């Protein structure tokens, strides 16, 4: 089941950037933590208001954003 319902976008919050469940934590913040080597457990310990499915949602959102065709001019 998709967890994308956990990703919210509000033009009045954080400049309209995608956030986790309306919290002031951007999807990019979670992705940056994962990219720097933080484990899910470490992230959840540092951000106790996050739930495991929030991290899954951030990864799912990133995967969806990268799945588009690349057009090249001839």
mmJSON file of the N, C-alpha and C atoms, coordinates in Angstrom:
{"data_MODEL":{"atom_site":{
"group_PDB":["ATOM","ATOM","ATOM","ATOM","ATOM","ATOM","ATOM","ATOM","ATOM","ATOM","ATOM","ATOM","ATOM","ATOM","ATOM","ATOM","ATOM","ATOM","ATOM","ATOM","ATOM","ATOM","ATOM","ATOM","ATOM","ATOM","ATOM","ATOM","ATOM","ATOM","ATOM","ATOM","ATOM","ATOM","ATOM","ATOM","ATOM","ATOM","ATOM","ATOM","ATOM","ATOM","ATOM","ATOM","ATOM","ATOM","ATOM","ATOM","ATOM","ATOM","ATOM","ATOM","ATOM","ATOM","ATOM","ATOM","ATOM","ATOM","ATOM","ATOM","ATOM","ATOM","ATOM","ATOM","ATOM","ATOM","ATOM","ATOM","ATOM","ATOM","ATOM","ATOM","ATOM","ATOM","ATOM","ATOM","ATOM","ATOM","ATOM","ATOM","ATOM","ATOM","ATOM","ATOM","ATOM","ATOM","ATOM","ATOM","ATOM","ATOM","ATOM","ATOM","ATOM","ATOM","ATOM","ATOM","ATOM","ATOM","ATOM","ATOM","ATOM","ATOM","ATOM","ATOM","ATOM","ATOM","ATOM","ATOM","ATOM","ATOM","ATOM","ATOM","ATOM","ATOM","ATOM","ATOM","ATOM","ATOM","ATOM","ATOM","ATOM","ATOM","ATOM","ATOM","ATOM","ATOM","ATOM","ATOM","ATOM","ATOM","ATOM","ATOM","ATOM","ATOM","ATOM","ATOM","ATOM","ATOM","ATOM","ATOM","ATOM","ATOM","ATOM","ATOM","ATOM","ATOM","ATOM","ATOM","ATOM","ATOM","ATOM","ATOM","ATOM","ATOM","ATOM","ATOM","ATOM","ATOM","ATOM","ATOM","ATOM","ATOM","ATOM","ATOM","ATOM","ATOM","ATOM","ATOM","ATOM","ATOM","ATOM","ATOM","ATOM","ATOM","ATOM","ATOM","ATOM","ATOM","ATOM","ATOM","ATOM","ATOM","ATOM","ATOM","ATOM","ATOM","ATOM","ATOM","ATOM","ATOM","ATOM","ATOM","ATOM","ATOM","ATOM","ATOM","ATOM","ATOM","ATOM","ATOM","ATOM","ATOM","ATOM","ATOM","ATOM","ATOM","ATOM","ATOM","ATOM","ATOM","ATOM","ATOM","ATOM","ATOM","ATOM","ATOM","ATOM","ATOM","ATOM","ATOM","ATOM","ATOM"],
"id":[1,2,3,4,5,6,7,8,9,10,11,12,13,14,15,16,17,18,19,20,21,22,23,24,25,26,27,28,29,30,31,32,33,34,35,36,37,38,39,40,41,42,43,44,45,46,47,48,49,50,51,52,53,54,55,56,57,58,59,60,61,62,63,64,65,66,67,68,69,70,71,72,73,74,75,76,77,78,79,80,81,82,83,84,85,86,87,88,89,90,91,92,93,94,95,96,97,98,99,100,101,102,103,104,105,106,107,108,109,110,111,112,113,114,115,116,117,118,119,120,121,122,123,124,125,126,127,128,129,130,131,132,133,134,135,136,137,138,139,140,141,142,143,144,145,146,147,148,149,150,151,152,153,154,155,156,157,158,159,160,161,162,163,164,165,166,167,168,169,170,171,172,173,174,175,176,177,178,179,180,181,182,183,184,185,186,187,188,189,190,191,192,193,194,195,196,197,198,199,200,201,202,203,204,205,206,207,208,209,210,211,212,213,214,215,216,217,218,219,220,221,222],
"type_symbol":["N","C","C","N","C","C","N","C","C","N","C","C","N","C","C","N","C","C","N","C","C","N","C","C","N","C","C","N","C","C","N","C","C","N","C","C","N","C","C","N","C","C","N","C","C","N","C","C","N","C","C","N","C","C","N","C","C","N","C","C","N","C","C","N","C","C","N","C","C","N","C","C","N","C","C","N","C","C","N","C","C","N","C","C","N","C","C","N","C","C","N","C","C","N","C","C","N","C","C","N","C","C","N","C","C","N","C","C","N","C","C","N","C","C","N","C","C","N","C","C","N","C","C","N","C","C","N","C","C","N","C","C","N","C","C","N","C","C","N","C","C","N","C","C","N","C","C","N","C","C","N","C","C","N","C","C","N","C","C","N","C","C","N","C","C","N","C","C","N","C","C","N","C","C","N","C","C","N","C","C","N","C","C","N","C","C","N","C","C","N","C","C","N","C","C","N","C","C","N","C","C","N","C","C","N","C","C","N","C","C","N","C","C","N","C","C","N","C","C","N","C","C"],
"label_atom_id":["N","CA","C","N","CA","C","N","CA","C","N","CA","C","N","CA","C","N","CA","C","N","CA","C","N","CA","C","N","CA","C","N","CA","C","N","CA","C","N","CA","C","N","CA","C","N","CA","C","N","CA","C","N","CA","C","N","CA","C","N","CA","C","N","CA","C","N","CA","C","N","CA","C","N","CA","C","N","CA","C","N","CA","C","N","CA","C","N","CA","C","N","CA","C","N","CA","C","N","CA","C","N","CA","C","N","CA","C","N","CA","C","N","CA","C","N","CA","C","N","CA","C","N","CA","C","N","CA","C","N","CA","C","N","CA","C","N","CA","C","N","CA","C","N","CA","C","N","CA","C","N","CA","C","N","CA","C","N","CA","C","N","CA","C","N","CA","C","N","CA","C","N","CA","C","N","CA","C","N","CA","C","N","CA","C","N","CA","C","N","CA","C","N","CA","C","N","CA","C","N","CA","C","N","CA","C","N","CA","C","N","CA","C","N","CA","C","N","CA","C","N","CA","C","N","CA","C","N","CA","C","N","CA","C","N","CA","C","N","CA","C","N","CA","C","N","CA","C","N","CA","C","N","CA","C","N","CA","C"],
"label_alt_id":[null,null,null,null,null,null,null,null,null,null,null,null,null,null,null,null,null,null,null,null,null,null,null,null,null,null,null,null,null,null,null,null,null,null,null,null,null,null,null,null,null,null,null,null,null,null,null,null,null,null,null,null,null,null,null,null,null,null,null,null,null,null,null,null,null,null,null,null,null,null,null,null,null,null,null,null,null,null,null,null,null,null,null,null,null,null,null,null,null,null,null,null,null,null,null,null,null,null,null,null,null,null,null,null,null,null,null,null,null,null,null,null,null,null,null,null,null,null,null,null,null,null,null,null,null,null,null,null,null,null,null,null,null,null,null,null,null,null,null,null,null,null,null,null,null,null,null,null,null,null,null,null,null,null,null,null,null,null,null,null,null,null,null,null,null,null,null,null,null,null,null,null,null,null,null,null,null,null,null,null,null,null,null,null,null,null,null,null,null,null,null,null,null,null,null,null,null,null,null,null,null,null,null,null,null,null,null,null,null,null,null,null,null,null,null,null,null,null,null,null,null,null],
"label_comp_id":["UNK","UNK","UNK","UNK","UNK","UNK","UNK","UNK","UNK","UNK","UNK","UNK","UNK","UNK","UNK","UNK","UNK","UNK","UNK","UNK","UNK","UNK","UNK","UNK","UNK","UNK","UNK","UNK","UNK","UNK","UNK","UNK","UNK","UNK","UNK","UNK","UNK","UNK","UNK","UNK","UNK","UNK","UNK","UNK","UNK","UNK","UNK","UNK","UNK","UNK","UNK","UNK","UNK","UNK","UNK","UNK","UNK","UNK","UNK","UNK","UNK","UNK","UNK","UNK","UNK","UNK","UNK","UNK","UNK","UNK","UNK","UNK","UNK","UNK","UNK","UNK","UNK","UNK","UNK","UNK","UNK","UNK","UNK","UNK","UNK","UNK","UNK","UNK","UNK","UNK","UNK","UNK","UNK","UNK","UNK","UNK","UNK","UNK","UNK","UNK","UNK","UNK","UNK","UNK","UNK","UNK","UNK","UNK","UNK","UNK","UNK","UNK","UNK","UNK","UNK","UNK","UNK","UNK","UNK","UNK","UNK","UNK","UNK","UNK","UNK","UNK","UNK","UNK","UNK","UNK","UNK","UNK","UNK","UNK","UNK","UNK","UNK","UNK","UNK","UNK","UNK","UNK","UNK","UNK","UNK","UNK","UNK","UNK","UNK","UNK","UNK","UNK","UNK","UNK","UNK","UNK","UNK","UNK","UNK","UNK","UNK","UNK","UNK","UNK","UNK","UNK","UNK","UNK","UNK","UNK","UNK","UNK","UNK","UNK","UNK","UNK","UNK","UNK","UNK","UNK","UNK","UNK","UNK","UNK","UNK","UNK","UNK","UNK","UNK","UNK","UNK","UNK","UNK","UNK","UNK","UNK","UNK","UNK","UNK","UNK","UNK","UNK","UNK","UNK","UNK","UNK","UNK","UNK","UNK","UNK","UNK","UNK","UNK","UNK","UNK","UNK","UNK","UNK","UNK","UNK","UNK","UNK"],
"label_asym_id":["A","A","A","A","A","A","A","A","A","A","A","A","A","A","A","A","A","A","A","A","A","A","A","A","A","A","A","A","A","A","A","A","A","A","A","A","A","A","A","A","A","A","A","A","A","A","A","A","A","A","A","A","A","A","A","A","A","A","A","A","A","A","A","A","A","A","A","A","A","A","A","A","A","A","A","A","A","A","A","A","A","A","A","A","A","A","A","A","A","A","A","A","A","A","A","A","A","A","A","A","A","A","A","A","A","A","A","A","A","A","A","A","A","A","A","A","A","A","A","A","A","A","A","A","A","A","A","A","A","A","A","A","A","A","A","A","A","A","A","A","A","A","A","A","A","A","A","A","A","A","A","A","A","A","A","A","A","A","A","A","A","A","A","A","A","A","A","A","A","A","A","A","A","A","A","A","A","A","A","A","A","A","A","A","A","A","A","A","A","A","A","A","A","A","A","A","A","A","A","A","A","A","A","A","A","A","A","A","A","A","A","A","A","A","A","A","A","A","A","A","A","A"],
"label_entity_id":["1","1","1","1","1","1","1","1","1","1","1","1","1","1","1","1","1","1","1","1","1","1","1","1","1","1","1","1","1","1","1","1","1","1","1","1","1","1","1","1","1","1","1","1","1","1","1","1","1","1","1","1","1","1","1","1","1","1","1","1","1","1","1","1","1","1","1","1","1","1","1","1","1","1","1","1","1","1","1","1","1","1","1","1","1","1","1","1","1","1","1","1","1","1","1","1","1","1","1","1","1","1","1","1","1","1","1","1","1","1","1","1","1","1","1","1","1","1","1","1","1","1","1","1","1","1","1","1","1","1","1","1","1","1","1","1","1","1","1","1","1","1","1","1","1","1","1","1","1","1","1","1","1","1","1","1","1","1","1","1","1","1","1","1","1","1","1","1","1","1","1","1","1","1","1","1","1","1","1","1","1","1","1","1","1","1","1","1","1","1","1","1","1","1","1","1","1","1","1","1","1","1","1","1","1","1","1","1","1","1","1","1","1","1","1","1","1","1","1","1","1","1"],
"label_seq_id":[1,1,1,2,2,2,3,3,3,4,4,4,5,5,5,6,6,6,7,7,7,8,8,8,9,9,9,10,10,10,11,11,11,12,12,12,13,13,13,14,14,14,15,15,15,16,16,16,17,17,17,18,18,18,19,19,19,20,20,20,21,21,21,22,22,22,23,23,23,24,24,24,25,25,25,26,26,26,27,27,27,28,28,28,29,29,29,30,30,30,31,31,31,32,32,32,33,33,33,34,34,34,35,35,35,36,36,36,37,37,37,38,38,38,39,39,39,40,40,40,41,41,41,42,42,42,43,43,43,44,44,44,45,45,45,46,46,46,47,47,47,48,48,48,49,49,49,50,50,50,51,51,51,52,52,52,53,53,53,54,54,54,55,55,55,56,56,56,57,57,57,58,58,58,59,59,59,60,60,60,61,61,61,62,62,62,63,63,63,64,64,64,65,65,65,66,66,66,67,67,67,68,68,68,69,69,69,70,70,70,71,71,71,72,72,72,73,73,73,74,74,74],
"pdbx_PDB_ins_code":[null,null,null,null,null,null,null,null,null,null,null,null,null,null,null,null,null,null,null,null,null,null,null,null,null,null,null,null,null,null,null,null,null,null,null,null,null,null,null,null,null,null,null,null,null,null,null,null,null,null,null,null,null,null,null,null,null,null,null,null,null,null,null,null,null,null,null,null,null,null,null,null,null,null,null,null,null,null,null,null,null,null,null,null,null,null,null,null,null,null,null,null,null,null,null,null,null,null,null,null,null,null,null,null,null,null,null,null,null,null,null,null,null,null,null,null,null,null,null,null,null,null,null,null,null,null,null,null,null,null,null,null,null,null,null,null,null,null,null,null,null,null,null,null,null,null,null,null,null,null,null,null,null,null,null,null,null,null,null,null,null,null,null,null,null,null,null,null,null,null,null,null,null,null,null,null,null,null,null,null,null,null,null,null,null,null,null,null,null,null,null,null,null,null,null,null,null,null,null,null,null,null,null,null,null,null,null,null,null,null,null,null,null,null,null,null,null,null,null,null,null,null],
"Cartn_x":[0.836,0.0,0.883,0.48,1.232,1.142,2.239,2.283,2.313,2.086,2.177,1.185,0.126,-0.841,-0.196,0.96,1.674,2.447,2.6,3.338,2.339,2.618,1.728,2.486,1.757,2.317,1.357,1.895,1.094,1.894,1.349,2.072,2.401,1.718,1.949,3.002,3.518,4.456,5.725,6.856,8.171,8.254,7.648,7.728,7.062,6.12,5.4,6.161,7.24,8.011,7.286,7.459,6.815,7.296,6.343,6.626,6.03,6.438,5.9,4.695,3.526,2.282,2.028,2.347,2.082,3.035,4.003,5.008,6.009,6.786,7.79,9.085,8.939,10.063,9.872,10.797,10.68,11.055,10.494,10.879,12.382,12.901,14.328,15.174,14.708,15.455,15.62,14.55,14.601,15.528,15.415,16.266,17.738,18.016,19.393,19.969,19.167,19.618,19.946,19.072,19.323,20.566,20.718,21.869,23.185,23.126,24.35,24.696,23.852,24.162,23.377,22.471,21.652,20.706,20.548,19.621,18.202,17.239,15.849,15.703,16.34,16.254,16.829,17.95,18.554,17.643,17.055,16.158,14.947,14.373,13.202,13.545,14.757,15.179,15.381,15.936,16.191,14.922,13.937,12.673,11.529,11.271,10.296,8.866,8.563,7.219,7.065,8.158,8.08,7.676,7.065,6.687,7.447,7.68,8.417,7.836,6.526,5.892,6.201,6.569,6.946,8.232,9.164,10.418,10.149,9.311,8.914,8.25,7.405,6.719,7.716,8.73,9.746,10.484,10.83,11.51,10.599,9.353,8.392,8.19,8.117,7.955,9.161,10.36,11.577,11.617,11.246,11.23,10.242,9.089,8.073,8.565,9.267,9.753,10.831,11.572,12.674,12.219,10.973,10.474,9.773,10.578,10.018,10.963,10.419,11.271,12.209,13.358,14.323,14.327,13.957,13.904,15.181,15.71,16.928,16.663,17.221,17.069,17.99,17.52,18.307,19.402],
"Cartn_y":[-1.177,0.0,1.244,2.215,3.463,4.281,4.921,5.812,7.28,7.554,8.925,9.88,9.361,10.238,10.969,10.529,11.168,12.409,12.591,13.736,14.853,16.023,17.169,18.337,19.144,20.355,21.493,22.508,23.662,24.908,25.751,26.947,27.887,27.742,28.594,28.022,26.854,26.182,25.802,26.23,25.895,26.154,27.242,27.632,26.678,25.892,24.973,23.696,23.453,22.224,21.034,19.842,18.649,18.369,18.123,17.871,16.539,16.114,14.898,15.258,14.763,14.915,16.318,17.331,18.702,19.213,18.407,18.832,19.747,20.442,21.324,20.55,19.409,18.563,18.196,18.67,18.437,17.0,16.533,15.236,15.24,16.344,16.455,16.257,16.731,16.558,15.077,14.323,12.885,12.203,12.583,11.982,12.328,13.549,13.945,13.12,12.893,12.067,10.65,10.074,8.728,8.692,9.703,9.76,9.919,10.554,10.752,9.526,8.503,7.258,7.003,7.896,7.679,6.506,5.672,4.552,5.031,4.224,4.539,4.696,3.801,3.829,5.127,5.587,6.843,8.03,8.046,9.144,9.166,7.998,7.921,8.315,8.022,8.412,9.918,10.522,11.967,12.787,12.2,12.876,11.993,12.021,11.089,11.241,12.352,12.535,11.864,11.37,10.633,9.19,8.612,7.208,6.483,5.189,4.448,4.636,4.695,4.865,6.225,7.218,8.529,8.429,7.623,7.442,6.702,5.7,4.984,5.938,6.827,7.793,8.72,9.165,10.044,9.327,8.065,7.29,7.038,6.746,6.517,7.792,8.925,10.207,10.489,10.251,10.475,9.562,8.319,7.382,7.827,8.299,8.767,9.995,10.893,12.113,11.828,10.761,10.463,9.605,9.191,8.315,9.121,9.774,10.51,10.375,10.477,10.336,11.538,11.268,12.33,12.514,13.703,14.001,14.681,14.291,14.909,15.47,16.632,17.248,16.519,16.387,15.667,16.541],
"Cartn_z":[0.0,0.0,0.0,-0.738,-0.845,0.44,0.77,1.931,1.503,0.226,-0.279,0.376,0.971,1.653,2.828,3.263,4.369,3.919,2.622,2.087,1.83,2.383,2.212,1.593,0.854,0.259,0.581,1.231,1.629,1.275,0.433,-0.011,1.14,2.261,3.426,4.389,4.054,4.96,4.216,4.724,4.169,2.665,2.241,0.836,-0.125,0.359,-0.515,-0.818,-0.091,-0.314,0.318,-0.261,0.286,1.712,2.609,4.026,4.439,5.609,6.193,7.075,6.714,7.49,8.004,7.24,7.656,8.718,9.098,10.071,9.384,10.149,9.575,9.323,8.699,8.313,6.852,6.03,4.596,4.227,3.136,2.579,2.329,1.815,1.528,2.78,3.92,5.171,5.5,5.355,5.621,4.62,3.361,2.335,2.567,2.968,3.269,4.418,5.439,6.56,6.108,5.307,4.796,3.911,3.064,2.153,2.913,4.076,4.856,5.698,5.63,6.314,7.582,7.939,9.133,8.895,9.889,9.77,10.102,9.728,10.079,11.592,12.323,13.778,14.341,13.791,14.249,13.964,12.785,12.419,13.342,13.585,14.455,15.887,16.33,17.677,17.766,16.699,16.691,16.482,15.825,15.53,16.043,17.339,17.929,17.407,16.773,16.22,14.854,14.293,13.03,13.29,12.288,12.323,11.222,11.362,10.329,8.919,8.825,7.509,6.898,7.708,7.172,6.359,6.821,6.09,4.786,4.854,3.639,2.654,3.153,2.288,1.604,2.332,1.737,0.609,0.822,-0.217,-1.415,-1.133,-2.211,-3.034,-2.354,-3.037,-3.936,-3.423,-4.204,-5.423,-5.246,-6.368,-7.437,-7.003,-7.944,-8.722,-8.039,-8.676,-9.709,-9.516,-10.448,-11.626,-11.638,-12.693,-13.78,-14.603,-15.723,-16.918,-18.116,-19.298,-19.441,-19.967,-20.268,-21.777,-22.221,-23.641,-24.055,-25.192,-25.703,-27.092,-27.323,-28.643,-29.629,-30.837,-31.863,-32.419],
"occupancy":[1.0,1.0,1.0,1.0,1.0,1.0,1.0,1.0,1.0,1.0,1.0,1.0,1.0,1.0,1.0,1.0,1.0,1.0,1.0,1.0,1.0,1.0,1.0,1.0,1.0,1.0,1.0,1.0,1.0,1.0,1.0,1.0,1.0,1.0,1.0,1.0,1.0,1.0,1.0,1.0,1.0,1.0,1.0,1.0,1.0,1.0,1.0,1.0,1.0,1.0,1.0,1.0,1.0,1.0,1.0,1.0,1.0,1.0,1.0,1.0,1.0,1.0,1.0,1.0,1.0,1.0,1.0,1.0,1.0,1.0,1.0,1.0,1.0,1.0,1.0,1.0,1.0,1.0,1.0,1.0,1.0,1.0,1.0,1.0,1.0,1.0,1.0,1.0,1.0,1.0,1.0,1.0,1.0,1.0,1.0,1.0,1.0,1.0,1.0,1.0,1.0,1.0,1.0,1.0,1.0,1.0,1.0,1.0,1.0,1.0,1.0,1.0,1.0,1.0,1.0,1.0,1.0,1.0,1.0,1.0,1.0,1.0,1.0,1.0,1.0,1.0,1.0,1.0,1.0,1.0,1.0,1.0,1.0,1.0,1.0,1.0,1.0,1.0,1.0,1.0,1.0,1.0,1.0,1.0,1.0,1.0,1.0,1.0,1.0,1.0,1.0,1.0,1.0,1.0,1.0,1.0,1.0,1.0,1.0,1.0,1.0,1.0,1.0,1.0,1.0,1.0,1.0,1.0,1.0,1.0,1.0,1.0,1.0,1.0,1.0,1.0,1.0,1.0,1.0,1.0,1.0,1.0,1.0,1.0,1.0,1.0,1.0,1.0,1.0,1.0,1.0,1.0,1.0,1.0,1.0,1.0,1.0,1.0,1.0,1.0,1.0,1.0,1.0,1.0,1.0,1.0,1.0,1.0,1.0,1.0,1.0,1.0,1.0,1.0,1.0,1.0,1.0,1.0,1.0,1.0,1.0,1.0],
"B_iso_or_equiv":[0.0,0.0,0.0,0.0,0.0,0.0,0.0,0.0,0.0,0.0,0.0,0.0,0.0,0.0,0.0,0.0,0.0,0.0,0.0,0.0,0.0,0.0,0.0,0.0,0.0,0.0,0.0,0.0,0.0,0.0,0.0,0.0,0.0,0.0,0.0,0.0,0.0,0.0,0.0,0.0,0.0,0.0,0.0,0.0,0.0,0.0,0.0,0.0,0.0,0.0,0.0,0.0,0.0,0.0,0.0,0.0,0.0,0.0,0.0,0.0,0.0,0.0,0.0,0.0,0.0,0.0,0.0,0.0,0.0,0.0,0.0,0.0,0.0,0.0,0.0,0.0,0.0,0.0,0.0,0.0,0.0,0.0,0.0,0.0,0.0,0.0,0.0,0.0,0.0,0.0,0.0,0.0,0.0,0.0,0.0,0.0,0.0,0.0,0.0,0.0,0.0,0.0,0.0,0.0,0.0,0.0,0.0,0.0,0.0,0.0,0.0,0.0,0.0,0.0,0.0,0.0,0.0,0.0,0.0,0.0,0.0,0.0,0.0,0.0,0.0,0.0,0.0,0.0,0.0,0.0,0.0,0.0,0.0,0.0,0.0,0.0,0.0,0.0,0.0,0.0,0.0,0.0,0.0,0.0,0.0,0.0,0.0,0.0,0.0,0.0,0.0,0.0,0.0,0.0,0.0,0.0,0.0,0.0,0.0,0.0,0.0,0.0,0.0,0.0,0.0,0.0,0.0,0.0,0.0,0.0,0.0,0.0,0.0,0.0,0.0,0.0,0.0,0.0,0.0,0.0,0.0,0.0,0.0,0.0,0.0,0.0,0.0,0.0,0.0,0.0,0.0,0.0,0.0,0.0,0.0,0.0,0.0,0.0,0.0,0.0,0.0,0.0,0.0,0.0,0.0,0.0,0.0,0.0,0.0,0.0,0.0,0.0,0.0,0.0,0.0,0.0,0.0,0.0,0.0,0.0,0.0,0.0],
"pdbx_formal_charge":[null,null,null,null,null,null,null,null,null,null,null,null,null,null,null,null,null,null,null,null,null,null,null,null,null,null,null,null,null,null,null,null,null,null,null,null,null,null,null,null,null,null,null,null,null,null,null,null,null,null,null,null,null,null,null,null,null,null,null,null,null,null,null,null,null,null,null,null,null,null,null,null,null,null,null,null,null,null,null,null,null,null,null,null,null,null,null,null,null,null,null,null,null,null,null,null,null,null,null,null,null,null,null,null,null,null,null,null,null,null,null,null,null,null,null,null,null,null,null,null,null,null,null,null,null,null,null,null,null,null,null,null,null,null,null,null,null,null,null,null,null,null,null,null,null,null,null,null,null,null,null,null,null,null,null,null,null,null,null,null,null,null,null,null,null,null,null,null,null,null,null,null,null,null,null,null,null,null,null,null,null,null,null,null,null,null,null,null,null,null,null,null,null,null,null,null,null,null,null,null,null,null,null,null,null,null,null,null,null,null,null,null,null,null,null,null,null,null,null,null,null,null],
"auth_seq_id":[1,1,1,2,2,2,3,3,3,4,4,4,5,5,5,6,6,6,7,7,7,8,8,8,9,9,9,10,10,10,11,11,11,12,12,12,13,13,13,14,14,14,15,15,15,16,16,16,17,17,17,18,18,18,19,19,19,20,20,20,21,21,21,22,22,22,23,23,23,24,24,24,25,25,25,26,26,26,27,27,27,28,28,28,29,29,29,30,30,30,31,31,31,32,32,32,33,33,33,34,34,34,35,35,35,36,36,36,37,37,37,38,38,38,39,39,39,40,40,40,41,41,41,42,42,42,43,43,43,44,44,44,45,45,45,46,46,46,47,47,47,48,48,48,49,49,49,50,50,50,51,51,51,52,52,52,53,53,53,54,54,54,55,55,55,56,56,56,57,57,57,58,58,58,59,59,59,60,60,60,61,61,61,62,62,62,63,63,63,64,64,64,65,65,65,66,66,66,67,67,67,68,68,68,69,69,69,70,70,70,71,71,71,72,72,72,73,73,73,74,74,74],
"auth_comp_id":["UNK","UNK","UNK","UNK","UNK","UNK","UNK","UNK","UNK","UNK","UNK","UNK","UNK","UNK","UNK","UNK","UNK","UNK","UNK","UNK","UNK","UNK","UNK","UNK","UNK","UNK","UNK","UNK","UNK","UNK","UNK","UNK","UNK","UNK","UNK","UNK","UNK","UNK","UNK","UNK","UNK","UNK","UNK","UNK","UNK","UNK","UNK","UNK","UNK","UNK","UNK","UNK","UNK","UNK","UNK","UNK","UNK","UNK","UNK","UNK","UNK","UNK","UNK","UNK","UNK","UNK","UNK","UNK","UNK","UNK","UNK","UNK","UNK","UNK","UNK","UNK","UNK","UNK","UNK","UNK","UNK","UNK","UNK","UNK","UNK","UNK","UNK","UNK","UNK","UNK","UNK","UNK","UNK","UNK","UNK","UNK","UNK","UNK","UNK","UNK","UNK","UNK","UNK","UNK","UNK","UNK","UNK","UNK","UNK","UNK","UNK","UNK","UNK","UNK","UNK","UNK","UNK","UNK","UNK","UNK","UNK","UNK","UNK","UNK","UNK","UNK","UNK","UNK","UNK","UNK","UNK","UNK","UNK","UNK","UNK","UNK","UNK","UNK","UNK","UNK","UNK","UNK","UNK","UNK","UNK","UNK","UNK","UNK","UNK","UNK","UNK","UNK","UNK","UNK","UNK","UNK","UNK","UNK","UNK","UNK","UNK","UNK","UNK","UNK","UNK","UNK","UNK","UNK","UNK","UNK","UNK","UNK","UNK","UNK","UNK","UNK","UNK","UNK","UNK","UNK","UNK","UNK","UNK","UNK","UNK","UNK","UNK","UNK","UNK","UNK","UNK","UNK","UNK","UNK","UNK","UNK","UNK","UNK","UNK","UNK","UNK","UNK","UNK","UNK","UNK","UNK","UNK","UNK","UNK","UNK","UNK","UNK","UNK","UNK","UNK","UNK","UNK","UNK","UNK","UNK","UNK","UNK"],
"auth_asym_id":["A","A","A","A","A","A","A","A","A","A","A","A","A","A","A","A","A","A","A","A","A","A","A","A","A","A","A","A","A","A","A","A","A","A","A","A","A","A","A","A","A","A","A","A","A","A","A","A","A","A","A","A","A","A","A","A","A","A","A","A","A","A","A","A","A","A","A","A","A","A","A","A","A","A","A","A","A","A","A","A","A","A","A","A","A","A","A","A","A","A","A","A","A","A","A","A","A","A","A","A","A","A","A","A","A","A","A","A","A","A","A","A","A","A","A","A","A","A","A","A","A","A","A","A","A","A","A","A","A","A","A","A","A","A","A","A","A","A","A","A","A","A","A","A","A","A","A","A","A","A","A","A","A","A","A","A","A","A","A","A","A","A","A","A","A","A","A","A","A","A","A","A","A","A","A","A","A","A","A","A","A","A","A","A","A","A","A","A","A","A","A","A","A","A","A","A","A","A","A","A","A","A","A","A","A","A","A","A","A","A","A","A","A","A","A","A","A","A","A","A","A","A"],
"auth_atom_id":["N","CA","C","N","CA","C","N","CA","C","N","CA","C","N","CA","C","N","CA","C","N","CA","C","N","CA","C","N","CA","C","N","CA","C","N","CA","C","N","CA","C","N","CA","C","N","CA","C","N","CA","C","N","CA","C","N","CA","C","N","CA","C","N","CA","C","N","CA","C","N","CA","C","N","CA","C","N","CA","C","N","CA","C","N","CA","C","N","CA","C","N","CA","C","N","CA","C","N","CA","C","N","CA","C","N","CA","C","N","CA","C","N","CA","C","N","CA","C","N","CA","C","N","CA","C","N","CA","C","N","CA","C","N","CA","C","N","CA","C","N","CA","C","N","CA","C","N","CA","C","N","CA","C","N","CA","C","N","CA","C","N","CA","C","N","CA","C","N","CA","C","N","CA","C","N","CA","C","N","CA","C","N","CA","C","N","CA","C","N","CA","C","N","CA","C","N","CA","C","N","CA","C","N","CA","C","N","CA","C","N","CA","C","N","CA","C","N","CA","C","N","CA","C","N","CA","C","N","CA","C","N","CA","C","N","CA","C","N","CA","C","N","CA","C","N","CA","C","N","CA","C","N","CA","C","N","CA","C"],
"pdbx_PDB_model_num":[1,1,1,1,1,1,1,1,1,1,1,1,1,1,1,1,1,1,1,1,1,1,1,1,1,1,1,1,1,1,1,1,1,1,1,1,1,1,1,1,1,1,1,1,1,1,1,1,1,1,1,1,1,1,1,1,1,1,1,1,1,1,1,1,1,1,1,1,1,1,1,1,1,1,1,1,1,1,1,1,1,1,1,1,1,1,1,1,1,1,1,1,1,1,1,1,1,1,1,1,1,1,1,1,1,1,1,1,1,1,1,1,1,1,1,1,1,1,1,1,1,1,1,1,1,1,1,1,1,1,1,1,1,1,1,1,1,1,1,1,1,1,1,1,1,1,1,1,1,1,1,1,1,1,1,1,1,1,1,1,1,1,1,1,1,1,1,1,1,1,1,1,1,1,1,1,1,1,1,1,1,1,1,1,1,1,1,1,1,1,1,1,1,1,1,1,1,1,1,1,1,1,1,1,1,1,1,1,1,1,1,1,1,1,1,1,1,1,1,1,1,1]
}}}
